[in-house]
């Protein structure tokens, strides 16, 4: 059900789908019809609306189109915050009901911040439930997906996960995920690298001002970013194209998750993926030195 060799370089992320009432139905249909075969969602994206819209698009298409796959994630109870094994089982059933699917190739433990790793791994806990679903054939692979790199690293060291998803931590200006990549490679895990644009700042977005990964960036960090921007300009490369290529070219990363919030961004993505970045650019990037501490550290 889950075969890493089938993964394509880019997975479409849908965390923003469902946040625009009345405007996202056509986007869901476009995502399903796009050339990108892998869609990533979660139980709590837009309070479940992301999965619901994808499910409606799947139903309208007469079922999941051949070759398409949907990955999702288990989330804590939105009302109580409980994130035990029973909650994971309910989360999975909710996801399947919304999507109109009986099985999922990948289901991940998502942002388990309210409990320790030992609690997450304990009998009756969320990881035990994920393993049960995998053993029953309802899930092809189980993963850990969270923003805290220390938490992710600790879960990786339990040696029970097939997949790890990290976001905002392996980009043109951030190498915080180095330990995650190393630990995952040592264990033969599949790696999803999400948010290669650092929350938008590497894609030209000014929506969040001078923030990186949704947090205020330091002057030192922004100064380094300006050097990267200037380097891209010197080479005639857009920062977004370089940012995406940076993730795709890393051999320890098996697919890069790019969040899509509009049809325009979806339509622009194939050209961004196809953009050629000369080898000399990467040498020049290395010559800038290690990026300073990012807001994700």
C-alpha positions in Angstrom: 0.0 0.0 0.0 2.9 2.3 0.7 6.0 2.0 -1.5 8.6 4.7 -1.2 9.9 4.0 -4.7 6.5 5.2 -6.0 6.9 8.6 -4.5 7.3 11.6 -6.8 9.5 14.5 -5.9 6.7 16.8 -5.0 3.6 16.2 -2.8 0.8 18.8 -2.7 0.0 20.0 0.8 -3.6 21.0 1.6 -3.3 22.7 5.0 -4.8 25.8 3.5 -7.7 24.1 1.8 -11.0 24.9 3.4 -10.1 28.2 5.0 -12.0 30.2 2.3 -15.7 29.3 2.6 -17.3 29.0 -0.8 -14.0 29.5 -2.6 -12.1 26.3 -2.1 -14.4 23.7 -3.8 -13.0 24.4 -7.2 -9.4 24.3 -5.8 -10.1 20.8 -4.4 -11.3 19.6 -7.8 -8.2 21.2 -9.4 -5.9 19.5 -7.0 -7.4 16.2 -7.8 -7.1 16.8 -11.5 -3.6 18.2 -11.4 -0.5 16.4 -12.6 0.6 15.9 -9.0 -0.4 12.5 -7.8 0.3 12.8 -4.0 -2.0 14.9 -1.8 -1.2 15.5 1.9 -3.9 16.5 4.4 -4.7 16.1 8.1 -7.7 15.5 10.3 -7.5 19.0 11.8 -6.7 21.1 8.7 -9.3 23.8 8.6 -11.2 21.9 11.3 -11.6 18.9 9.0 -12.7 20.9 6.0 -9.6 20.1 4.0 -10.4 16.3 4.1 -14.1 17.0 3.5 -13.4 19.1 0.4 -11.0 16.5 -1.0 -13.6 13.8 -0.3 -16.3 15.7 -2.1 -13.9 16.1 -5.1 -13.1 12.4 -5.0 -16.8 11.5 -5.0 -17.5 13.9 -7.8 -14.8 12.3 -9.8 -16.4 8.8 -9.3 -13.6 7.7 -6.9 -10.0 8.4 -6.4 -8.4 8.8 -9.9 -5.9 6.1 -10.9 -2.5 6.8 -9.6 -3.6 9.4 -7.1 -2.9 8.9 -3.4 -4.0 10.8 -0.3 -1.9 10.9 2.9 -3.4 12.1 6.2 -2.6 12.5 9.8 -4.1 11.7 13.2 -4.8 14.7 15.5 -5.8 15.3 19.0 -9.5 15.7 20.0 -10.3 19.3 19.0 -12.5 19.9 22.0 -10.7 18.0 24.8 -7.1 17.9 23.6 -7.0 14.2 24.3 -4.6 12.3 22.2 -4.7 8.7 23.3 -5.1 5.5 21.3 -8.9 5.7 21.2 -8.6 9.2 19.8 -6.3 8.0 17.0 -8.8 5.3 16.0 -11.6 7.9 16.0 -9.4 10.4 14.1 -8.7 7.7 11.5 -12.4 6.8 11.0 -13.2 10.5 10.7 -10.5 10.9 8.0 -11.7 7.9 6.1 -15.4 9.0 6.3 -14.6 12.5 5.0 -12.3 11.3 2.2 -14.6 8.4 1.3 -11.7 6.0 1.5 -11.5 2.7 3.5 -7.7 2.6 3.7 -4.8 5.1 3.6 -1.3 4.5 2.4 0.1 6.7 5.2 -1.3 8.0 8.4 0.9 10.0 10.8 1.0 11.1 14.4 0.5 14.9 14.0 1.8 17.5 16.5 1.6 15.4 19.7 2.7 18.3 21.9 0.4 17.7 24.8 2.0 14.4 25.8 5.5 13.1 26.4 7.1 10.6 24.1 6.9 8.0 26.8 3.1 8.6 27.1 2.8 8.5 23.3 4.5 5.1 23.2 2.7 3.6 26.2 0.1 0.9 26.2 -3.2 2.4 25.1 -1.4 5.4 23.6 -1.5 6.9 20.1 1.4 5.0 18.6 0.0 1.6 19.7 -3.2 2.5 17.9 -1.3 3.4 14.7 0.6 0.1 14.8 -2.7 -1.7 15.3 -4.2 0.0 12.2 -1.1 -0.8 10.2 -1.2 -4.5 11.3 -4.9 -4.7 10.3 -4.0 -3.4 6.8 -6.0 -0.1 7.2 -2.8 1.9 7.0 0.2 1.1 4.8 2.8 3.0 6.8 2.9 5.1 10.0 4.7 8.4 10.4 5.6 11.1 12.8 4.9 14.7 11.8 5.6 17.7 14.0 7.3 21.1 14.1 9.6 20.6 17.1 12.7 18.9 15.8 13.7 17.7 19.3 10.3 15.9 19.6 10.6 14.4 16.1 14.1 13.2 16.8 13.0 11.5 20.0 10.1 9.7 18.2 12.5 8.6 15.4 14.8 7.0 18.0 11.9 4.7 19.1 12.5 2.8 15.8 8.8 2.1 15.2 8.0 4.7 12.5 8.2 4.2 8.7 8.0 7.8 7.8 9.0 11.2 9.2 7.6 14.6 8.1 9.5 17.7 9.0 8.6 21.3 8.0 10.4 24.6 7.7 13.6 23.0 8.9 15.5 22.1 5.7 15.5 25.1 3.4 17.8 27.5 1.6 18.3 29.3 4.9 17.8 26.6 7.5 19.5 23.3 8.2 17.9 22.5 11.6 16.6 19.2 10.2 20.1 17.8 9.7 19.8 15.4 12.7 16.4 14.3 11.6 17.7 13.5 8.1 20.7 11.6 9.6 18.6 9.6 12.0 16.0 8.8 9.4 18.7 7.7 6.8 20.3 5.4 9.4 17.0 3.7 9.9 15.9 3.5 6.3 12.9 5.8 6.9 11.1 7.7 4.3 11.4 11.5 4.6 8.8 14.1 3.7 10.2 17.6 3.8 7.4 20.2 4.1 7.3 23.9 3.8 10.4 24.5 1.6 9.5 28.2 1.4 9.7 28.7 5.1 6.2 29.9 5.5 6.2 31.9 2.3 9.2 34.2 2.7 11.2 32.2 0.2 8.4 32.2 -2.3 8.1 36.0 -2.4 5.2 36.2 0.0 4.9 39.4 2.1 1.8 38.3 3.9 3.6 37.6 7.2 6.2 40.3 6.8 9.7 39.5 7.9 8.8 36.2 9.5 10.3 32.8 8.8 8.3 29.6 9.7 5.6 31.9 11.1 7.9 33.5 13.7 9.8 36.8 13.7 13.2 36.5 12.1 16.3 38.1 13.6 18.3 40.8 11.8 21.2 38.4 11.3 18.9 35.8 9.7 17.3 38.4 7.4 20.8 39.7 6.4 21.7 36.2 5.4 18.5 35.8 3.5 19.3 39.0 1.6 22.6 37.5 0.5 20.7 34.4 -0.8 18.3 36.6 -2.6 21.1 38.5 -4.2 22.8 35.3 -5.2 19.6 34.1 -6.9 19.4 37.4 -8.8 23.0 37.1 -9.9 22.3 33.6 -11.3 18.9 34.7 -12.8 17.0 32.2 -10.6 13.9 32.9 -8.6 14.3 32.4 -4.9 11.2 30.1 -5.0 12.7 27.9 -7.7 16.0 27.6 -5.8 14.2 26.9 -2.5 12.2 24.0 -4.1 15.2 22.6 -5.9 17.2 22.7 -2.7 14.8 20.3 -1.1 14.3 18.1 -4.1 18.1 17.6 -4.7 18.7 16.3 -1.1 19.2 12.5 -1.5 17.9 11.9 2.1 14.6 13.5 1.2 12.1 11.4 -0.8 9.4 14.0 -1.4 8.9 17.7 -0.8 5.5 18.9 0.4 4.4 22.2 -1.1 1.4 23.9 0.4 -1.1 25.0 -2.2 -3.6 27.8 -1.3 -4.9 28.9 -4.7 -5.4 27.7 -8.2 -2.8 30.2 -9.4 -0.2 28.7 -7.2 -1.1 25.2 -8.3 -0.9 26.3 -12.0 2.6 27.8 -11.4 4.0 24.8 -9.6 4.9 22.6 -12.6 7.1 25.4 -14.0 8.7 25.9 -10.6 9.4 22.1 -10.4 10.9 22.1 -13.9 13.2 25.2 -13.3 16.9 24.3 -13.9 19.4 25.4 -11.3 23.0 25.1 -12.3 25.5 23.2 -10.2 27.6 26.3 -9.8 24.7 28.0 -7.9 24.9 25.4 -5.2 28.7 25.9 -4.8 28.1 29.6 -4.5 25.4 29.0 -1.9 27.8 26.9 0.1 30.3 29.7 -0.1 27.9 31.9 1.8 28.5 29.7 4.9 26.2 28.1 7.3 23.0 30.0 7.9 22.6 31.7 11.2 20.2 30.4 13.8 16.7 30.5 12.5 13.5 31.1 14.5 12.9 27.3 14.4 16.0 26.6 16.6 
